[in-house]
Structures are given as C-alpha cells and as structure tokens.
C-alpha cells in the first residue's frame, strides 16, 4: 500500500485541488484510491461534479470519494461515550446522562475526537482494499488539533491508568484487612477491571493513530506565494516538530513568477522537498483541468515513501 497522504495548509491555498489531482493521477496509473474530504466546507464533490456522502462513492475507474459528515461522527462519538459511561458506571444510572451529553456536544475536543475516529475508521476499513488513501484536511487550526490529540490524550490516559492501578492496589490491601467490607465488591486485578481495560484499549487505539501520523503518513503542506501563507506554513512546521510528525514535502501552489517568497522558503524550510505548481488561469473547473496539472514529480516522491 502507498502511504496515507494528508494535504495541510491555510484555507484557499489549493489543498483540495492538489489532493484531487494526486488522487486522479494515482487512479489513472491503475492504483485504487479513496479520496477523503475532512473539511466541513466540502468541495471535492463539486470539483469532480459528483455528489459525495459519508460512504465511498465511485467517481471514476479506480477512484472513490467520501465527504466525511462530521456532525454524524460527533453524534456517533457521543452515543459511544454514553454507552460506555452507562456500562462502566451502572451505579450512576439515575443520572440524567442526556443532559451531560448535550453539554459534551459543545465541549472542547469533541470535534477533534470525531475527526480522529473518522480517520481511524477509514484507515482500518479501507487500508487493505485500496492502494492509497488521500485526505483533504480542514483549515490549519482544526487539523493541528486532531493531529496533536493522540499524543496529548495518551499522557492523560497514562495518568488515569496509574491512578486506577493505585486504587485497585489499595482495594486489595483493604480487602485483606476486612474481607467482608461492602465497598470492596469490585475486582482487585487490573486484567479483570472493566475501567482499566477500557483505558488500555483507548491507549492502544491512540498509539496506532499516533504511529499512523508520525510514521506511515505522507504529510504535504500547501502554500502560496504570499507572506501570510508562508507564516502559516512556518507555524505548521513548528507545531508538527513538537509532535514528531515530519513534513514530507511542500507544495508551492499558484505561482505566477519568481518572487521573494520562494527565496524565503529556501532559507527557512530548505531542508524539505519543494514542488512548484503554476497558477491556472480561470481555476480548476473540470476533470480535464486536473489532468493538466504537472504533478508527476510529487507523485514520484509520494511513491518513494511506500
């Protein structure tokens, strides 16, 4: 399988265009491709003139597309959270969980987790049946937050696991002192404790996603020849360094002529392979326009990561 490919960058720089052009080219070469839009403002379907939904739909030979419905994934995430709370804490069934789930709908991190579980589902479901998964991402802020979520949440879960193990150990000690104590009705072994098991399962899922982003993904940042775009690319580079997620390439898009931004890119990000794409008069409006984009060098570079 080819690497999982993510196109990142500021809004309007051409992430969707390059994601579509890459998917179109791989499919033209006989590779079975799943093109996934994570951007709430989807326009992959518009570019291919094919309505897309939350499930794969054929666009052309070897190419299928999905526009991930984040609202649906948020509903799924909240329903799963509710079921796990009810199963793990049966003694609090009198609580009005619906009230708390309404609050969770707007809680920080809910949207990021929804994106994360959508990626996990797409990767685990289609990695064997497709040669390549290509993701068109949301604007930078949300993308950086969901990429950071596995590492950050793992730290939190490690601490919760440690506290749970300490609690079980104390329960074991108390049970020795008073085997009849009613409050000691639960298990004393980590491997039999449902909550500890759920924490370990969550840790395994997040570790898999962390490895997917840092080791098995091809991250390409798209930027334009302007100062704001370059500044955002530098910020993405710094944030991904902290997460130990390497940038595989830069896509310098909508270039008209040589300019100072090119020199600044070479000075600040010269260690990252750079691929230049010229400005297309009138924009990309049809499939034939995608075929005109000279994307072969980038495709070869992505292939080299396989």
C-alpha positions as CSV (number, residue, x, y, z in Angstrom):
1,X,0.0,0.0,0.0
2,X,1.2,3.6,-0.7
3,X,1.4,5.9,2.3
4,X,-1.6,7.6,3.6
5,X,-1.4,11.2,2.3
6,X,-2.6,14.3,4.0
7,X,-2.6,17.8,2.4
8,X,-2.4,20.5,5.0
9,X,-2.3,24.3,4.8
10,X,-4.1,27.6,5.1
11,X,-7.6,27.9,3.7
12,X,-7.7,28.7,0.0
13,X,-4.2,27.7,-0.9
14,X,-5.3,24.7,-3.1
15,X,-5.3,21.7,-0.7
16,X,-8.4,20.3,-2.4
17,X,-7.1,20.8,-5.9
18,X,-3.8,19.0,-5.2
19,X,-5.5,16.2,-3.2
20,X,-7.9,15.7,-6.2
21,X,-5.1,15.9,-8.8
22,X,-3.0,13.4,-6.9
23,X,-5.9,11.0,-6.5
24,X,-6.8,11.4,-10.2
25,X,-3.2,10.7,-11.2
26,X,-2.8,7.6,-9.0
27,X,-6.2,6.3,-10.2
28,X,-5.1,6.9,-13.8
29,X,-2.0,4.7,-13.1
30,X,-4.2,1.9,-12.0
31,X,-4.0,2.4,-8.3
32,X,-7.2,2.0,-6.3
33,X,-7.7,5.3,-4.5
34,X,-10.0,6.5,-1.8
35,X,-10.1,10.3,-1.6
36,X,-11.5,11.6,1.7
37,X,-12.5,15.1,2.5
38,X,-12.3,16.1,6.2
39,X,-13.1,19.7,5.5
40,X,-16.6,20.7,6.8
41,X,-16.8,23.0,3.8
42,X,-16.6,20.1,1.3
43,X,-15.9,20.8,-2.3
44,X,-14.3,17.6,-3.6
45,X,-17.6,16.5,-5.0
46,X,-18.1,19.9,-6.7
47,X,-14.7,19.6,-8.4
48,X,-15.5,16.1,-9.7
49,X,-19.1,17.0,-10.4
50,X,-20.2,14.0,-8.3
51,X,-22.3,14.3,-5.2
52,X,-20.4,12.6,-2.3
53,X,-21.6,11.4,1.1
54,X,-20.3,9.7,4.2
55,X,-19.8,6.5,2.3
56,X,-17.5,5.7,-0.6
57,X,-18.9,6.6,-4.0
58,X,-17.3,5.8,-7.4
59,X,-16.0,8.9,-9.1
60,X,-14.3,7.2,-12.0
61,X,-12.4,4.0,-12.6
62,X,-10.1,3.1,-9.6
63,X,-11.2,6.3,-7.7
64,X,-13.8,6.6,-4.9
65,X,-14.6,9.6,-2.8
66,X,-16.0,10.4,0.6
67,X,-17.0,13.7,2.2
68,X,-16.9,12.9,5.9
69,X,-20.0,14.0,7.8
70,X,-18.5,15.5,11.0
71,X,-21.9,16.0,12.6
72,X,-22.7,12.4,12.1
73,X,-19.3,11.4,13.6
74,X,-19.9,13.7,16.6
75,X,-23.3,12.0,17.2
76,X,-21.6,8.6,16.9
77,X,-18.8,9.7,19.3
78,X,-21.4,11.0,21.9
79,X,-23.5,7.8,21.6
80,X,-20.5,5.6,22.2
81,X,-19.4,7.7,25.1
82,X,-22.9,7.4,26.6
83,X,-22.9,3.7,26.2
84,X,-19.5,3.3,27.8
85,X,-20.5,5.5,30.7
86,X,-23.7,3.5,31.3
87,X,-21.8,0.2,31.1
88,X,-18.9,1.2,33.3
89,X,-20.8,3.2,35.9
90,X,-24.0,1.3,36.2
91,X,-24.5,2.6,39.8
92,X,-24.9,6.2,38.4
93,X,-27.7,5.2,36.1
94,X,-30.0,7.6,37.9
95,X,-28.1,10.5,36.5
96,X,-29.6,12.3,33.6
97,X,-26.9,11.4,31.0
98,X,-28.7,13.1,28.2
99,X,-28.2,16.4,30.0
100,X,-24.4,15.9,30.2
101,X,-24.2,14.7,26.6
102,X,-25.8,17.9,25.4
103,X,-23.0,19.7,27.2
104,X,-20.4,17.4,25.6
105,X,-21.7,18.3,22.2
106,X,-20.1,21.7,22.7
107,X,-17.2,20.7,24.9
108,X,-13.6,21.4,23.7
109,X,-12.2,18.4,21.9
110,X,-15.4,16.9,20.7
111,X,-14.9,17.9,17.1
112,X,-11.3,16.8,17.1
113,X,-12.2,13.3,18.5
114,X,-14.9,13.0,15.9
115,X,-12.3,13.7,13.1
116,X,-9.8,11.3,14.8
117,X,-12.3,8.4,15.0
118,X,-13.4,9.0,11.4
119,X,-9.8,8.7,10.2
120,X,-9.3,5.6,12.3
121,X,-12.5,4.1,10.8
122,X,-11.4,4.9,7.2
123,X,-7.9,3.7,7.7
124,X,-8.8,0.4,9.3
125,X,-11.7,-0.3,7.0
126,X,-10.1,0.5,3.6
127,X,-6.3,0.1,4.1
128,X,-6.4,-3.4,2.7
129,X,-8.9,-2.8,-0.2
130,X,-7.3,0.3,-1.5
131,X,-3.7,1.2,-2.7
132,X,-3.8,4.7,-1.4
133,X,-5.9,6.9,1.0
134,X,-5.7,10.7,0.3
135,X,-7.1,13.2,2.9
136,X,-8.1,16.7,2.1
137,X,-7.9,18.4,5.5
138,X,-9.8,21.2,7.3
139,X,-8.2,24.6,7.9
140,X,-4.9,24.5,9.8
141,X,-6.2,25.1,13.4
142,X,-8.5,22.1,13.5
143,X,-6.0,19.9,11.6
144,X,-3.2,20.6,14.1
145,X,-5.6,19.9,17.0
146,X,-6.6,16.5,15.8
147,X,-3.1,15.6,14.8
148,X,-2.0,16.5,18.4
149,X,-4.9,14.7,20.0
150,X,-3.3,11.1,20.2
151,X,-0.1,12.3,21.9
152,X,-1.9,14.6,24.3
153,X,-4.7,12.2,25.2
154,X,-2.1,9.4,25.8
155,X,-0.5,11.4,28.5
156,X,-3.9,11.9,30.2
157,X,-4.7,8.2,29.9
158,X,-1.4,7.1,31.3
159,X,-2.1,9.1,34.4
160,X,-5.6,7.8,34.7
161,X,-4.3,4.2,34.3
162,X,-1.7,4.8,37.0
163,X,-4.4,6.2,39.4
164,X,-6.7,3.3,38.6
165,X,-3.9,0.8,39.3
166,X,-3.2,2.5,42.6
167,X,-6.9,2.4,43.6
168,X,-7.1,-1.4,42.8
169,X,-3.9,-2.0,44.9
170,X,-5.5,-0.1,47.8
171,X,-8.7,-2.1,47.4
172,X,-6.6,-5.3,47.6
173,X,-4.9,-4.1,50.8
174,X,-8.3,-3.1,52.4
175,X,-9.7,-6.4,51.5
176,X,-7.0,-8.2,53.4
177,X,-7.9,-6.2,56.5
178,X,-11.7,-6.6,56.1
179,X,-12.8,-9.3,53.6
180,X,-16.5,-8.5,54.4
181,X,-16.4,-4.8,53.6
182,X,-19.3,-4.0,51.3
183,X,-17.5,-1.2,49.5
184,X,-14.9,-3.7,48.3
185,X,-17.2,-5.5,46.0
186,X,-15.3,-4.8,42.8
187,X,-12.3,-6.6,41.3
188,X,-8.8,-6.2,42.7
189,X,-7.0,-7.3,39.5
190,X,-6.1,-4.9,36.7
191,X,-6.8,-7.5,34.0
192,X,-10.3,-8.1,35.3
193,X,-11.2,-4.4,35.9
194,X,-13.5,-3.0,33.1
195,X,-12.4,0.6,33.5
196,X,-8.7,-0.3,33.4
197,X,-9.3,-2.4,30.4
198,X,-11.1,0.5,28.6
199,X,-8.2,2.8,29.3
200,X,-5.8,0.3,27.9
201,X,-7.9,-0.2,24.8
202,X,-8.1,3.6,24.3
203,X,-4.4,3.9,24.7
204,X,-3.8,1.2,22.0
205,X,-6.1,3.0,19.6
206,X,-4.4,6.3,20.1
207,X,-1.0,4.8,19.8
208,X,-2.0,3.3,16.4
209,X,-3.2,6.7,15.2
210,X,0.0,8.4,16.6
211,X,2.1,6.0,14.6
212,X,-0.1,6.4,11.5
213,X,0.5,10.2,11.6
214,X,4.2,10.1,12.5
215,X,5.5,7.0,10.7
216,X,3.1,5.9,8.0
217,X,1.7,9.1,6.5
218,X,2.9,11.4,3.8
219,X,2.3,15.0,5.1
220,X,2.4,17.7,2.4
221,X,1.9,21.3,3.3
222,X,0.4,23.5,0.6
223,X,1.3,27.3,0.4
224,X,1.0,30.2,-1.9
225,X,3.4,33.0,-2.8
226,X,2.3,35.4,-0.1
227,X,3.6,36.3,3.4
228,X,0.5,35.0,5.3
229,X,0.7,31.6,3.6
230,X,4.4,31.3,4.4
231,X,3.9,32.4,8.0
232,X,1.2,29.7,8.5
233,X,3.4,27.1,6.9
234,X,6.2,28.0,9.4
235,X,3.7,27.7,12.2
236,X,2.6,24.3,11.0
237,X,6.3,23.2,10.7
238,X,7.0,24.2,14.3
239,X,3.8,22.5,15.7
240,X,4.5,19.3,13.8
241,X,8.1,19.2,15.0
242,X,6.7,19.2,18.6
243,X,4.5,16.2,17.7
244,X,7.4,14.4,15.9
245,X,5.3,14.4,12.7
246,X,7.7,15.0,9.8
247,X,6.6,17.1,6.7
248,X,7.4,15.1,3.6
249,X,7.1,17.9,1.1
250,X,5.9,21.4,0.4
251,X,3.6,22.2,-2.5
252,X,4.2,25.8,-3.6
253,X,1.0,26.5,-5.4
254,X,-0.5,29.3,-7.6
255,X,2.9,30.6,-8.6
256,X,2.9,33.2,-11.3
257,X,6.6,34.3,-11.5
258,X,9.7,34.1,-9.4
259,X,9.3,36.1,-6.2
260,X,10.8,36.8,-2.8
261,X,8.6,34.1,-1.1
262,X,10.5,31.4,-3.0
263,X,13.8,32.7,-1.6
264,X,12.3,32.8,2.0
265,X,11.1,29.2,1.6
266,X,14.5,28.1,0.6
267,X,16.0,30.0,3.6
268,X,13.6,28.8,6.2
269,X,12.4,25.4,5.0
270,X,15.1,24.5,2.5
271,X,15.5,21.0,4.1
272,X,12.0,20.0,2.9
273,X,11.5,18.9,-0.7
274,X,9.6,21.6,-2.6
275,X,7.3,21.1,-5.6
276,X,6.1,24.1,-7.5
277,X,2.7,24.4,-9.3
278,X,1.9,27.3,-11.5
279,X,-1.2,29.5,-11.3
280,X,-4.0,28.1,-13.5
281,X,-5.9,30.9,-15.3
282,X,-9.6,30.5,-14.5
283,X,-9.1,27.9,-11.9
284,X,-9.7,24.1,-11.9
285,X,-13.2,23.5,-13.2
286,X,-13.2,20.1,-14.8
287,X,-11.5,16.7,-14.7
288,X,-9.5,17.6,-17.8
289,X,-8.1,20.5,-15.9
290,X,-6.8,18.1,-13.2
291,X,-5.0,16.1,-15.8
292,X,-3.2,19.3,-17.0
293,X,-1.5,19.8,-13.6
294,X,2.1,18.7,-13.8
295,X,2.1,16.6,-10.7
296,X,4.3,13.8,-11.7
297,X,7.3,14.8,-9.6
298,X,5.1,14.9,-6.4
299,X,3.6,11.6,-7.3
300,X,7.0,10.0,-7.7
301,X,8.0,11.5,-4.3
302,X,4.9,10.0,-2.6
303,X,5.7,6.6,-4.2
304,X,9.2,6.8,-2.8
305,X,7.6,6.7,0.7
306,X,6.0,3.4,0.1
